[in-house]
Amino acid sequence: MEKLSRLALCVSVVVAALPAAAFAQVPPPDPVYVTPDHLEVGNQAFEASVSGFRAYLETQRVSDPRLFAALDPKVAQLESQVAAGRVVAVAGLVVGLALVGYGFFGRKTCTQPAVSDPNFAADTDAWSNCNEDNVHAAAAFGFIGVGTIALGGLAWWMIAPKRSDLFDLVNARNALSHDTMRLQVGYDPTSRLALGGLSMSF
C-alpha cells in the first residue's frame, strides 16, 4: 500500500509538471512589423496614395489657394484613373464570374435512357454526347471567364496610377511650396527588403 501511494504521488507530480513544461516550450509569437509608407508635411502624415494626397490638398484649399489651384487638376486626373481602373476590374470580375457560372449552371439536361428503351443504343449515344458537350462547354466558359477576370485585373493595373505618378505630385507640390513634403519609407525586417530606410524628399 505504501509503494502504491508513493507511485501515485510520483505520477501526480509528473502530470502536474507536464503543462508547465509544454507551456515553456511554446515559442513567443513573432512581432508584427509595419513598414512606414506615408507622406509627411511638417507634423502631418497622410496615406502614400492619390487619396492621401487629396486629403492633404484639401487642407490647403483655404490656407494656400494657389497651391490648391495648381495641383487640383493633376490630382483629379489621377483620381479619374483610379475610378476607371476600379470600374474595369469590377466589370471583368462580374463578367468572368457570370461566364464561369453559366458554364456550370447553364448545362443541358441529359436524360439517361432506360434499359427497356427500344432505341437504347442510339439514346445512350445521344446521352453520352450530351454529357460530353456539357463538359466541353463548362471548360470553355470557365477558361474564358478566368481569362476575363485576369484581363480585368491587368487592365486595372495598367490604368491605375503608379508610384511614379505620386512622386510627380510630390515634386510639383515641393516646387510650389516653401516647406518640403517627404515620402517616408523604411525597412521591412520580415522580407529583409530595404525600401529606403529614410525620409526621401522629391
C-alpha angles and dihedrals in degrees: 000000000000091000090050091052092050091049091050091049092051092049090050092051092049093047091048091050095050098076092048092050092047091048091050091054095054107103117229116257117267113259116253114240122200115200111222111245116158145107118260128199114172106309094340125099128196135181112274095242141084090270090050091051089048089053089053093046092053088059088059097049092099103019096050110016092168091059091044093051092049097049103032095082092050093049091046090053092052090046089055088052090052091050093046091049091052092049092051092046093048092046091051091048094048095045092044094051090046091054093048090047092049090051091057103032101032095064122136118253109252115199117204110224120240120245090243091057108123090216093044097141096048093042090049090054090049091049091050092048090049092053091047091051090052091052092049093046092049091049093047096047091043092052093046091046094051089046090052091052091049092048090050090053092047092049090050090052091049095046100040118090116265130220089261089063089055090049089054091053091050091048092049091048094049091050090058100042135064093223126061130247113211132199103222112211131162150173124297107208093190093064095025087232120145110210092183107301094223144052110282123201122207 
